[in-house]
Amino acid sequence: MVFSSISFLYYFLPVVFLLYFALPKRSGNGVLLLASLVFYGYGEPRYLLLMGISILTAWALGLIVPRSRAAFFLSVGISLGFLVWFKYADFFVESFATATGIPVEPLKIGLPIGISFYTFQILSYTIDLYRGKIKPQANPLRFATYVALFPQLIAGPIVVYASVEQQLDPCRRQRSVAAVYEGARRFIIGLAKKALLANGLGEFTALLGTMGAEEGSVLFYWIRIISFAMQIYFDFSGYSDMAIGLGRMLGFSFPENFNYPYIAGSITEFWRRWHMTLGGWFREYVYIPLGGNRVSATRWVLNLFVVWGLTGLWHGAAWNFVVWGLFHGFLLMMEKLWLLRLLEKAPSWLSHLYVLFSILIGLTFFQADSLGDALENLGVMFGFGGLGADAGAGAARVPITSPMTWYYLKSYGVLFLVGIIGCLPWAKRLYDRIAVWTSDHESIVMGKVMELVELFALVGLLLLVTAYLVDGSYNPFLYFRF
């Protein structure tokens, strides 16, 4: 089940909210855990047992982790063992076969949805217990609710236990009409980003991917990767918005995950704005334990590449993801050593151009099916080599543009432009200015009018999304594989 579906919006969610708010507060965790199991089991019933074992073993071992080094390593080993087996076993087998030439049949192990997210939450809990930063959660229901909570179960944001420890007590969670409205507003905006923008741009990207060799061009490949860059941003940030909004409605405060990353002036700043909870997790639980930057220059470079190699591998069990991560690690290293000083002195448009160019080059590896495909696509983007099966020595140079490229760009031009505007904070700044202007005038009537306008706008947006979901069939979720 996904948030951007009729079954979730008009069947699952109303029933959950009815039970959650109608029953006594003390039953809140029971309702949420049951709802989370139904939510996860709807799409992955065979992996419910796996998630249950992960939760129970982490909770039971967590009770003695503060005073047992063996329990700590056992708990971490079980969590990482499940993640490595289900997500990376076939990757290691295929890599071994490629490196040695020994034919080995892949294991064909299915990937449980959201295993990376809930495993990282379990690991943060276990590590913080061992460090003495938190106390063991004696109530298994509260711990299970923390791990399996459906708003952030399959797509984050990654929530560290300490940040929601108090909120796991159902009697201490704050419920209010204001919080529900605030959360609903955030949810609807995220839903619109996903259903209207990400899905539309994804359809455009997929359509470009079906174009034949005779229709391809340098411009076509650049347009496709730009479209993909916007698609993955609206897809993942939209889901994060929906998760944060749902959490707010239920009385939880989840951390922010995106902050307009495409306006960054450096790759360093970009990663402070993109998937912030993942970056924070790797910094806290991998980079700093390795020594961070308080080591020799050689060791620091090694730490950096270890973290970014793992970051790439977290996103996908393939070498093109590893290269994508190492590419970002290389850029971060160069910025730390000297490039940031140049960017600070350069015109802002030039630094933004550098970031966008670097992100698009990296996403070429992220989007490709393999490392070879990524390198071929990069070659075409810069006008080298041919297209399709006849590419190679003696092949004609790639044309700069083609009639079909312009045709599709004109057909999706409005969506493309709206996507670009949506990546910028202009709408948010306008909203904030209107809110400040309304409060400055201290007019009760004006305030009520603005509230009504916002309410009607949100209802209209929800109806528009509903119509799109009923009529449309293209509704992928890129981060399911994570």
C-alpha positions as CSV (number, residue, x, y, z in Angstrom):
1,M,0.0,0.0,0.0
2,V,1.3,3.5,-0.8
3,F,0.1,6.9,0.4
4,S,-0.8,8.0,-3.1
5,S,-3.5,5.5,-3.7
6,I,-7.3,5.5,-3.4
7,S,-7.3,2.5,-1.0
8,F,-5.0,4.4,1.4
9,L,-6.7,7.8,1.2
10,Y,-10.3,6.7,1.4
11,Y,-10.3,3.4,3.1
12,F,-7.3,2.7,5.3
13,L,-6.7,6.2,6.6
14,P,-10.2,7.1,7.6
15,V,-10.6,3.8,9.6
16,V,-7.3,4.3,11.3
17,F,-8.1,7.9,12.3
18,L,-11.6,7.0,13.5
19,L,-10.2,4.2,15.8
20,Y,-7.2,6.3,16.9
21,F,-9.3,9.3,18.0
22,A,-12.4,7.5,19.1
23,L,-10.7,5.1,21.5
24,P,-9.0,6.1,24.8
25,K,-5.5,7.5,24.6
26,R,-3.9,4.5,26.2
27,S,-5.0,2.3,23.3
28,G,-3.2,4.6,20.8
29,N,-0.1,2.5,20.3
30,G,-2.1,-0.7,19.9
31,V,-4.2,1.0,17.1
32,L,-1.1,2.3,15.4
33,L,0.8,-1.0,15.6
34,L,-2.1,-2.9,14.2
35,A,-2.6,-0.3,11.4
36,S,1.1,-0.5,10.6
37,L,1.1,-4.3,10.3
38,V,-2.0,-4.1,8.0
39,F,-0.3,-1.3,6.0
40,Y,2.9,-3.3,5.6
41,G,1.2,-6.7,5.2
42,Y,-1.0,-5.3,2.4
43,G,2.0,-5.3,0.1
44,E,4.5,-7.6,1.8
45,P,2.6,-10.2,3.9
46,R,5.5,-12.7,3.6
47,Y,7.9,-10.3,5.2
48,L,5.8,-9.5,8.2
49,L,7.5,-12.3,10.1
50,L,10.9,-10.9,9.2
51,M,10.0,-7.5,10.5
52,G,8.5,-9.0,13.7
53,I,11.7,-11.0,14.4
54,S,13.8,-7.9,13.9
55,I,11.7,-6.0,16.3
56,L,11.5,-8.6,19.0
57,T,15.2,-9.6,19.0
58,A,16.2,-5.9,19.0
59,W,13.9,-5.2,21.9
60,A,14.8,-8.2,24.0
61,L,18.6,-7.8,23.5
62,G,18.2,-4.1,24.1
63,L,17.2,-4.7,27.7
64,I,20.7,-6.0,28.4
65,V,22.8,-4.1,25.8
66,P,23.8,-1.4,28.4
67,R,25.5,-4.0,30.5
68,S,26.5,-6.6,27.9
69,R,28.9,-6.1,25.1
70,A,28.0,-9.5,23.7
71,A,24.3,-8.5,23.5
72,F,25.2,-5.3,21.6
73,F,27.2,-7.2,19.0
74,L,24.6,-9.9,18.7
75,S,21.8,-7.3,18.2
76,V,23.8,-5.4,15.6
77,G,24.8,-8.6,13.9
78,I,21.3,-9.8,13.5
79,S,20.0,-6.5,12.2
80,L,22.9,-6.1,9.7
81,G,22.7,-9.8,8.8
82,F,19.1,-9.5,7.7
83,L,19.8,-6.4,5.7
84,V,22.9,-7.9,4.0
85,W,21.2,-11.2,3.2
86,F,18.0,-9.8,1.7
87,K,19.5,-6.7,0.0
88,Y,23.0,-7.6,-0.9
89,A,23.4,-11.4,-1.2
90,D,22.7,-11.5,-4.9
91,F,24.9,-8.4,-5.4
92,F,27.9,-10.2,-3.8
93,V,27.2,-13.4,-5.7
94,E,27.0,-11.6,-9.1
95,S,30.1,-9.5,-8.3
96,F,32.0,-12.7,-7.4
97,A,30.9,-14.4,-10.6
98,T,32.0,-11.4,-12.7
99,A,35.4,-11.0,-11.0
100,T,36.3,-14.7,-11.1
101,G,34.6,-15.9,-14.2
102,I,33.1,-18.7,-12.2
103,P,29.4,-19.2,-13.2
104,V,27.3,-18.9,-10.0
105,E,23.5,-18.9,-10.1
106,P,21.9,-15.8,-8.4
107,L,20.0,-16.6,-5.2
108,K,17.0,-14.4,-6.4
109,I,16.2,-13.2,-2.9
110,G,13.3,-10.8,-2.8
111,L,13.9,-7.4,-1.2
112,P,11.5,-6.5,1.7
113,I,10.1,-3.1,1.3
114,G,11.5,-0.5,3.7
115,I,14.1,-2.9,5.2
116,S,16.8,-0.3,5.0
117,F,14.8,2.3,6.9
118,Y,13.5,0.2,9.8
119,T,16.9,-1.5,10.1
120,F,18.7,1.8,10.5
121,Q,16.2,2.9,13.1
122,I,16.8,-0.3,15.1
123,L,20.6,0.1,14.8
124,S,20.4,3.7,16.0
125,Y,18.4,2.5,19.1
126,T,20.9,-0.3,19.8
127,I,24.0,1.9,19.4
128,D,22.6,4.7,21.5
129,L,21.8,2.2,24.2
130,Y,25.3,0.9,24.2
131,R,26.6,4.5,24.3
132,G,24.4,5.2,27.3
133,K,22.6,8.0,25.6
134,I,19.2,6.4,26.2
135,K,17.6,3.8,28.5
136,P,16.1,0.5,27.3
137,Q,12.4,0.6,26.3
138,A,10.8,-1.9,28.7
139,N,7.5,-1.8,26.9
140,P,7.6,-4.0,23.8
141,L,4.5,-2.4,22.3
142,R,6.1,1.1,22.4
143,F,9.3,-0.2,20.8
144,A,7.3,-2.0,18.1
145,T,5.3,1.1,17.4
146,Y,8.6,3.1,17.0
147,V,10.0,0.7,14.4
148,A,6.8,-0.2,12.5
149,L,5.0,3.1,12.6
150,F,3.3,3.2,9.1
151,P,3.8,6.9,8.2
152,Q,7.6,6.5,8.0
153,L,8.0,2.8,7.7
154,I,8.7,2.4,4.0
155,A,10.3,5.7,3.1
156,G,11.5,7.5,6.2
157,P,12.4,10.0,7.3
158,I,14.8,8.0,9.5
159,V,13.7,8.7,13.1
160,V,16.2,8.3,15.9
161,Y,14.7,6.8,19.0
162,A,15.7,9.6,21.3
163,S,13.8,12.2,19.3
164,V,10.5,10.4,19.8
165,E,11.0,8.6,23.1
166,Q,8.6,10.8,25.0
167,Q,6.0,10.7,22.2
168,L,5.9,6.9,22.3
169,D,3.9,7.2,25.5
170,P,0.3,7.4,24.1
171,C,-0.9,9.4,27.1
172,R,1.7,12.1,26.6
173,R,1.1,12.6,22.9
174,Q,-0.6,15.9,22.2
175,R,-3.8,15.7,20.2
176,S,-5.4,18.9,18.9
177,V,-7.5,20.2,16.0
178,A,-4.7,22.6,15.1
179,A,-2.1,19.7,14.9
180,V,-4.4,17.7,12.7
181,Y,-5.0,20.6,10.4
182,E,-1.3,21.4,10.2
183,G,-0.5,17.8,9.5
184,A,-3.2,17.5,6.9
185,R,-2.0,20.5,5.1
186,R,1.6,19.1,5.0
187,F,0.2,15.7,3.8
188,I,-1.9,17.1,1.0
189,I,1.0,19.2,-0.3
190,G,3.3,16.2,-0.3
191,L,0.6,14.1,-2.0
192,A,0.3,16.7,-4.7
193,K,4.0,16.7,-5.2
194,K,4.0,13.0,-5.6
195,A,0.9,12.4,-7.6
196,L,0.8,15.5,-9.9
197,L,4.5,16.3,-10.3
198,A,6.6,13.2,-9.6
199,N,4.2,10.9,-11.5
200,G,3.9,13.3,-14.4
201,L,7.6,13.8,-14.7
202,G,8.2,10.1,-14.3
203,E,5.8,9.4,-17.2
204,F,7.8,11.9,-19.2
205,T,11.1,10.3,-18.3
206,A,9.8,6.8,-19.1
207,L,8.5,8.0,-22.4
208,L,11.8,9.5,-23.4
209,G,13.4,6.2,-22.4
210,T,11.4,4.4,-25.1
211,M,12.6,6.6,-27.9
212,G,14.6,4.7,-30.6
213,A,18.2,5.3,-31.6
214,E,17.1,7.4,-34.6
215,E,15.2,9.8,-32.3
216,G,17.9,10.3,-29.7
217,S,20.1,13.3,-29.4
218,V,22.4,15.1,-26.9
219,L,19.5,17.4,-25.9
220,F,17.2,14.4,-25.4
221,Y,19.6,12.8,-22.9
222,W,20.0,16.0,-20.9
223,I,16.3,16.6,-20.8
224,R,15.7,13.0,-19.6
225,I,18.2,13.3,-16.7
226,I,16.9,16.7,-15.7
227,S,13.3,15.3,-15.7
228,F,14.6,12.4,-13.6
229,A,16.3,14.8,-11.2
230,M,12.9,16.6,-10.6
231,Q,11.0,13.3,-10.5
232,I,13.1,11.8,-7.7
233,Y,13.0,15.0,-5.7
234,F,9.2,15.3,-5.9
235,D,8.8,11.6,-5.3
236,F,10.9,11.3,-2.2
237,S,10.3,14.8,-0.7
238,G,6.6,14.3,-1.4
239,Y,6.6,11.1,0.6
240,S,8.6,12.7,3.4
241,D,6.1,15.6,3.5
242,M,3.3,13.0,3.7
243,A,5.0,11.1,6.5
244,I,5.8,14.2,8.5
245,G,2.2,15.4,8.0
246,L,0.7,12.0,9.1
247,G,3.0,11.9,12.1
248,R,1.9,15.4,13.1
249,M,-1.8,14.4,12.9
250,L,-1.1,11.5,15.2
251,G,0.9,13.5,17.7
252,F,4.4,12.8,16.5
253,S,7.1,15.3,15.5
254,F,9.3,13.8,12.8
255,P,12.5,15.5,11.6
256,E,12.6,17.4,8.3
257,N,14.2,15.5,5.4
258,F,14.4,18.0,2.5
259,N,15.0,21.7,2.3
260,Y,15.1,22.8,-1.4
261,P,18.4,21.0,-2.2
262,Y,18.6,22.3,-5.8
263,I,19.2,25.8,-4.6
264,A,22.5,24.8,-2.9
265,G,25.7,26.6,-3.7
266,S,27.9,23.6,-3.1
267,I,27.7,19.8,-2.8
268,T,28.4,20.2,0.9
269,E,25.3,22.4,1.2
270,F,23.3,20.1,-1.0
271,W,23.8,17.2,1.4
272,R,22.7,19.4,4.2
273,R,19.4,19.8,2.4
274,W,18.8,16.4,0.7
275,H,17.7,13.4,2.7
276,M,18.9,15.0,5.8
277,T,18.1,12.2,8.1
278,L,20.1,9.7,6.1
279,G,23.1,12.1,6.1
280,G,22.7,12.6,9.8
281,W,22.6,8.9,10.5
282,F,25.8,8.1,8.6
283,R,27.5,11.1,10.2
284,E,26.5,10.0,13.7
285,Y,26.9,6.2,13.5
286,V,29.6,5.7,10.8
287,Y,31.7,8.9,10.1
288,I,32.2,10.1,13.7
289,P,33.0,6.6,15.1
290,L,35.6,6.2,12.3
291,G,37.3,9.3,13.6
292,G,35.6,11.9,11.4
293,N,37.9,14.7,10.4
294,R,39.9,14.6,13.6
295,V,42.4,12.2,12.1
296,S,45.3,12.4,9.7
297,A,44.5,13.7,6.2
298,T,44.9,10.2,4.7
299,R,42.6,8.6,7.3
300,W,40.1,11.4,6.8
301,V,39.9,10.7,3.0
302,L,39.5,7.0,3.7
303,N,36.7,7.8,6.2
304,L,35.0,10.0,3.7
305,F,35.1,7.4,0.9
306,V,33.9,4.6,3.2
307,V,30.9,6.6,4.3
308,W,30.0,7.6,0.7
309,G,30.6,4.2,-0.7
310,L,28.2,2.8,2.0
311,T,25.7,5.6,1.2
312,G,25.7,4.6,-2.4
313,L,25.3,0.9,-1.6
314,W,22.4,1.8,0.8
315,H,20.6,3.3,-2.2
316,G,21.0,0.2,-4.3
317,A,22.8,-3.1,-4.6
318,A,24.7,-2.4,-7.8
319,W,28.1,-0.9,-8.7
320,N,26.5,2.1,-10.4
321,F,25.1,3.2,-7.0
322,V,28.5,2.7,-5.4
323,V,30.1,4.9,-8.1
324,W,27.4,7.5,-7.5
325,G,28.2,7.6,-3.8
326,L,32.0,7.7,-4.4
327,F,31.5,10.5,-6.9
328,H,29.8,12.6,-4.3
329,G,32.5,11.7,-1.8
330,F,35.1,12.9,-4.2
331,L,33.3,16.2,-4.7
332,L,33.0,16.7,-1.0
333,M,36.7,16.0,-0.5
334,M,37.6,18.5,-3.2
335,E,35.3,21.1,-1.7
336,K,36.8,20.6,1.8
337,L,40.4,20.8,0.5
338,W,40.1,23.9,-1.8
339,L,37.0,24.1,-3.9
340,L,34.7,25.7,-1.2
341,R,37.0,28.7,-1.0
342,L,36.6,29.3,-4.8
343,L,32.9,28.8,-4.7
344,E,32.5,31.4,-1.9
345,K,34.3,33.9,-4.1
346,A,32.5,32.9,-7.3
347,P,29.2,34.5,-8.5
348,S,26.2,32.7,-7.0
349,W,24.9,31.7,-10.4
350,L,28.2,29.9,-11.2
351,S,28.2,28.0,-7.9
352,H,24.6,26.9,-8.5
353,L,25.4,25.8,-12.0
354,Y,28.3,23.8,-10.7
355,V,26.0,22.0,-8.2
356,L,23.3,21.3,-10.7
357,F,25.8,20.0,-13.3
358,S,27.4,17.7,-10.7
359,I,24.1,16.4,-9.5
360,L,23.0,15.6,-13.0
361,I,26.2,13.8,-13.8
362,G,25.8,11.8,-10.5
363,L,22.2,11.0,-11.3
364,T,23.2,9.5,-14.6
365,F,24.8,6.7,-12.6
366,F,21.9,6.6,-10.2
367,Q,19.3,6.2,-12.9
368,A,21.1,3.7,-15.1
369,D,20.4,-0.1,-14.9
370,S,24.2,-0.8,-14.8
371,L,27.5,0.9,-14.7
372,G,28.0,0.2,-18.4
373,D,24.7,1.9,-19.2
374,A,25.6,4.9,-17.1
375,L,29.0,5.3,-18.9
376,E,27.3,5.0,-22.3
377,N,24.7,7.6,-21.4
378,L,27.4,10.0,-20.2
379,G,29.2,9.6,-23.5
380,V,26.0,10.5,-25.4
381,M,25.3,13.5,-23.2
382,F,28.7,14.9,-24.2
383,G,28.3,14.0,-27.9
384,F,30.7,11.1,-28.1
385,G,29.9,7.8,-29.8
386,G,26.7,6.6,-31.4
387,L,23.3,5.4,-30.1
388,G,21.9,2.0,-29.9
389,A,23.2,-1.3,-31.1
390,D,25.4,0.3,-33.8
391,A,27.3,2.5,-31.4
392,G,31.0,2.0,-31.4
393,A,34.0,2.6,-33.5
394,G,33.1,4.4,-36.7
395,A,29.6,5.3,-35.6
396,A,28.2,8.7,-36.5
397,R,28.4,11.5,-33.9
398,V,25.3,12.0,-31.8
399,P,23.2,14.8,-33.1
400,I,22.7,17.8,-30.8
401,T,18.9,17.7,-31.2
402,S,16.2,15.9,-33.1
403,P,12.6,16.7,-34.1
404,M,11.1,14.2,-31.7
405,T,13.0,15.6,-28.8
406,W,11.5,19.1,-29.4
407,Y,8.0,17.5,-29.9
408,Y,8.0,15.8,-26.5
409,L,9.6,18.8,-24.8
410,K,6.8,21.0,-26.2
411,S,4.1,18.4,-25.2
412,Y,5.4,18.3,-21.6
413,G,6.8,21.9,-21.5
414,V,4.2,23.2,-18.9
415,L,4.8,20.3,-16.6
416,F,8.6,20.7,-17.0
417,L,8.4,24.4,-16.1
418,V,6.1,23.8,-13.1
419,G,8.6,21.2,-11.9
420,I,11.5,23.7,-12.1
421,I,9.5,26.3,-10.2
422,G,8.4,23.7,-7.6
423,C,12.1,22.9,-6.9
424,L,12.5,26.5,-5.8
425,P,11.3,28.1,-2.5
426,W,9.3,30.8,-4.2
427,A,5.9,29.5,-3.3
428,K,6.9,29.0,0.4
429,R,8.3,32.5,0.6
430,L,5.1,33.9,-0.9
431,Y,3.0,32.0,1.6
432,D,5.2,33.2,4.5
433,R,5.0,36.8,3.3
434,I,1.2,36.6,3.1
435,A,1.0,35.1,6.6
436,V,3.3,37.9,8.0
437,W,1.2,40.6,6.1
438,T,-2.0,39.2,7.5
439,S,-0.7,39.1,11.1
440,D,0.7,42.7,10.7
441,H,-2.7,44.0,9.8
442,E,-4.1,42.4,13.0
443,S,-7.4,42.0,11.2
444,I,-9.6,39.1,12.5
445,V,-11.7,39.3,9.3
446,M,-8.6,39.2,7.0
447,G,-7.2,36.3,9.0
448,K,-10.4,34.3,8.7
449,V,-10.6,35.0,4.9
450,M,-7.1,33.7,4.4
451,E,-7.8,30.6,6.4
452,L,-10.9,29.9,4.3
453,V,-8.9,30.5,1.1
454,E,-6.3,28.1,2.3
455,L,-8.9,25.5,3.3
456,F,-10.6,25.7,-0.1
457,A,-7.3,25.5,-1.9
458,L,-6.3,22.3,0.0
459,V,-9.7,20.7,-0.6
460,G,-9.4,21.6,-4.3
461,L,-5.9,20.1,-4.4
462,L,-7.0,16.9,-2.8
463,L,-9.9,16.6,-5.2
464,L,-7.6,17.2,-8.2
465,V,-5.1,14.5,-6.9
466,T,-8.0,12.1,-6.4
467,A,-9.2,12.6,-9.9
468,Y,-5.7,12.0,-11.2
469,L,-5.3,8.8,-9.1
470,V,-8.7,7.5,-10.3
471,D,-7.9,8.3,-14.0
472,G,-4.2,7.6,-14.0
473,S,-2.3,4.3,-13.8
474,Y,1.3,5.5,-13.7
475,N,2.1,5.7,-9.9
476,P,5.6,4.3,-9.2
477,F,7.6,4.8,-6.0
478,L,11.3,5.0,-6.7
479,Y,12.4,4.4,-3.1
480,F,10.6,1.1,-2.7
481,R,13.9,-0.6,-3.5
482,F,15.5,0.9,-0.5
